[in-house]
Amino acid sequence: MKAVGAVVRPFMFAWHFLTGIPLSRAHHDPTAPELAASMVWYPAVGILIGGGLVLADVMLAKVFAAEVVNALLIVLLVLQTCGLHQDGLADTLDGLAGGRTPTERLSIMRDPRIGAIGATGLVLSLILRYAGLLALPHVLRIPALLCMPAVGRWAMATLAWASLYARVDGGLAAPFLAHLSWIHVLVATAVLTVALSLSFGLQSGLVILVGGAAIVAALWAGCRTWFGGITGDTLGATNEVIEILFLLLVPSLLTLS
């Protein structure tokens, strides 16, 4: 029973942290090690979210035009995650626009109000996501919808492992980093690699993974320079950036494989 609990509880914490859909009320009060272990499940939760998008895409396409379906898929994705990552993106952009030092940027990001740059960036991100969905070749649509959320959540786990926490007084993401190890990231990467390989083929899946790792490395350098590390907001922004770039670049990346 303890072994089962050691698996189930981290999965539940990952699910409840990444989505707004309650699965169980029996699992609560996570420990710091359990929060770290939950990141192993981030790509798996992403695949489940992607599966929901695929199912919705198939059903909605029977009723609505492609343009309407794409807009509704974005609405569904935001509803599934309660806008958590969009909020992180807006806060991160406000911090970058309004602060000159890491300390100033972090202070701005804690303001619950959204600024002009954050709002503009959020709108533009939704437009780019819509354009990416609209331009997806039909043959790539189902695998892309399935894997897009998994790639974004894998990127969050990888960036969290590679980075220091920016706030000296702690915050939402701090417990995740305290016990996060390379083993957690390795397992999460293995799960994502299997999903990409089954969806796109082994060679194409590895190309996507290498491209994602390069983007994560660039985001790591940016977070270190601009904020002195990561926060919950920058992790949410990372998910948004990775998902959007995945939609925009995957057709081109796969022509290289």
C-alpha positions in Angstrom: 0.0 0.0 0.0 2.8 2.4 0.8 4.4 1.7 -2.6 1.0 2.5 -4.3 0.6 5.6 -2.3 4.2 6.7 -3.2 3.1 6.7 -6.8 -0.5 7.8 -6.6 0.0 10.8 -4.3 2.6 12.5 -6.5 0.4 12.0 -9.5 -2.6 13.5 -7.7 -0.5 16.5 -6.7 0.7 17.0 -10.2 -2.8 16.7 -11.6 -4.3 19.1 -9.1 -1.5 21.6 -9.5 -1.6 21.6 -13.3 -5.4 21.4 -13.8 -8.5 22.7 -12.2 -10.3 19.3 -12.4 -10.6 17.6 -9.0 -9.8 13.9 -9.0 -9.7 13.1 -5.3 -10.1 14.8 -2.0 -8.3 12.1 -0.1 -4.8 13.3 -1.0 -3.8 16.6 0.6 -1.0 18.2 2.6 1.9 17.2 0.3 5.4 17.1 1.6 8.3 18.8 -0.2 9.6 15.4 -1.5 6.2 14.6 -2.8 6.0 17.9 -4.6 9.3 17.2 -6.2 8.2 13.7 -7.2 5.0 15.1 -8.7 7.1 16.7 -11.5 7.9 13.2 -12.8 4.2 13.1 -13.7 4.1 16.5 -15.5 4.4 15.1 -19.0 1.9 12.3 -18.2 -0.6 14.9 -17.0 0.2 16.9 -20.2 -0.6 13.8 -22.3 -4.0 13.4 -20.5 -4.8 17.1 -21.2 -3.7 16.6 -24.8 -6.0 13.6 -25.0 -8.9 15.8 -23.9 -8.0 18.3 -26.7 -7.9 15.5 -29.3 -11.3 14.2 -28.2 -12.8 17.7 -28.2 -11.2 18.4 -31.7 -12.8 15.3 -33.2 -16.2 16.1 -31.7 -16.3 19.8 -32.4 -15.1 19.3 -36.0 -18.4 17.6 -36.7 -20.3 20.7 -35.7 -18.1 23.8 -36.3 -15.8 25.2 -38.9 -12.0 24.8 -38.4 -11.6 28.4 -37.2 -14.2 28.0 -34.5 -12.8 24.7 -33.4 -9.4 26.2 -32.9 -10.8 29.0 -30.8 -12.8 26.6 -28.7 -9.8 24.3 -28.2 -7.9 27.3 -26.7 -10.8 28.1 -24.5 -10.9 24.5 -23.3 -7.2 24.5 -22.6 -7.4 27.7 -20.6 -10.4 26.3 -18.6 -8.6 23.0 -17.9 -5.7 24.8 -16.3 -7.7 27.7 -14.8 -5.5 30.2 -16.7 -2.5 29.4 -14.3 0.1 29.6 -17.0 -1.4 32.6 -18.8 -1.2 34.4 -15.5 2.4 33.5 -15.2 3.2 34.8 -18.7 1.4 38.1 -18.1 3.2 38.6 -14.7 6.6 37.7 -16.2 6.1 40.2 -19.1 5.1 42.9 -16.7 8.2 42.3 -14.6 10.5 42.4 -17.7 8.9 45.6 -18.9 8.7 47.5 -15.7 11.9 46.6 -13.8 15.5 47.4 -14.3 17.0 44.9 -11.8 16.0 41.4 -10.8 14.7 42.7 -7.5 12.5 45.3 -9.2 11.2 42.7 -11.7 10.3 40.2 -8.9 8.5 42.9 -7.0 6.4 43.9 -10.0 5.5 40.3 -10.6 4.0 40.0 -7.2 1.5 42.7 -8.0 -1.9 41.0 -8.6 -2.8 43.6 -11.2 -2.0 43.1 -14.8 -0.2 45.8 -16.7 -0.4 47.0 -20.3 2.6 44.9 -21.5 1.3 41.8 -19.7 -2.2 42.2 -21.2 -0.8 42.8 -24.6 1.6 39.9 -24.4 -1.2 37.6 -23.3 -3.5 38.6 -26.2 -0.6 38.1 -28.7 0.2 34.7 -27.2 -3.4 33.6 -27.8 -3.3 34.9 -31.3 -0.1 33.0 -32.0 -1.5 29.9 -30.5 -4.6 30.2 -32.7 -2.4 30.8 -35.8 -0.3 27.8 -34.9 -3.4 25.6 -34.6 -4.8 26.9 -37.8 -1.6 26.3 -39.8 -1.0 22.8 -38.5 -0.9 20.3 -41.4 -3.8 17.8 -41.0 -1.5 14.8 -40.7 0.2 16.5 -37.6 -2.9 17.8 -35.9 -3.7 14.8 -33.6 -0.1 14.1 -32.5 0.5 17.8 -32.0 -2.6 18.3 -29.9 -1.7 15.2 -27.9 1.9 16.1 -27.2 1.8 19.9 -27.0 0.8 20.1 -23.3 3.3 17.3 -22.4 6.2 19.2 -24.0 5.2 22.4 -22.1 5.0 20.6 -18.7 8.2 18.7 -19.3 9.9 22.0 -20.0 8.7 23.3 -16.6 10.1 20.4 -14.8 13.4 20.6 -16.6 13.8 24.3 -16.1 12.9 23.9 -12.4 15.7 21.3 -11.9 18.3 23.4 -13.7 17.6 26.6 -12.0 17.9 28.3 -8.6 14.8 29.8 -7.0 14.9 33.6 -7.4 13.1 34.7 -4.3 15.0 34.6 -1.0 11.8 34.6 1.0 10.4 31.5 -0.7 7.3 31.2 -2.8 4.9 28.8 -4.6 7.7 27.0 -6.6 10.3 26.8 -3.8 9.1 23.4 -2.3 9.3 21.8 -5.8 12.9 22.8 -6.2 14.1 21.8 -2.7 14.0 18.0 -3.5 13.9 17.9 -7.3 16.7 15.7 -8.6 18.0 14.7 -12.0 16.3 11.3 -11.6 12.9 13.0 -11.6 13.8 14.9 -14.7 15.2 11.8 -16.4 12.0 9.9 -15.8 9.9 12.8 -17.1 12.1 13.0 -20.2 11.7 9.3 -20.8 7.9 9.6 -20.6 8.0 12.5 -23.1 10.4 10.7 -25.4 8.0 7.7 -25.6 5.0 9.9 -26.3 6.8 11.9 -29.0 8.2 8.7 -30.6 4.9 7.0 -30.7 3.2 10.1 -32.1 5.8 11.4 -34.6 8.2 8.5 -35.0 11.5 8.0 -33.2 13.7 10.2 -35.3 11.2 13.1 -35.5 10.5 12.7 -31.7 14.2 13.1 -30.9 14.4 16.1 -33.2 11.5 17.8 -31.3 13.1 16.8 -27.9 16.5 18.3 -28.9 14.8 21.5 -30.2 12.8 21.7 -26.9 15.9 21.3 -24.9 17.6 24.2 -26.8 14.7 26.5 -26.1 14.7 25.5 -22.4 18.4 26.3 -22.2 17.7 29.7 -23.7 14.9 30.3 -21.2 17.2 29.2 -18.3 19.8 31.8 -19.4 17.1 34.5 -19.6 15.6 33.7 -16.2 19.1 33.7 -14.6 20.0 37.0 -16.1 16.6 38.8 -15.7 15.4 37.4 -12.4 18.3 35.7 -10.8 16.5 32.4 -11.1 13.0 31.1 -11.6 9.6 31.6 -9.9 6.2 30.1 -10.3 5.4 32.8 -12.8 8.4 32.1 -15.0 7.6 28.4 -15.0 4.1 29.2 -16.2 5.5 31.5 -18.8 7.9 28.8 -19.9 4.9 26.4 -20.5 3.2 29.0 -22.7 6.3 29.9 -24.7 7.2 26.2 -25.3 3.6 25.2 -26.3 3.3 28.1 -28.7 6.8 27.5 -30.3 5.9 23.8 -30.5 2.9 24.6 -32.6 4.7 27.1 -34.8 8.0 25.2 -35.3 7.1 21.5 -35.4 6.1 21.4 -39.1 9.4 23.0 -40.0 11.5 20.9 -37.5 10.0 17.7 -39.0 11.1 18.6 -42.5 14.7 18.3 -41.1 14.2 14.8 -39.8 
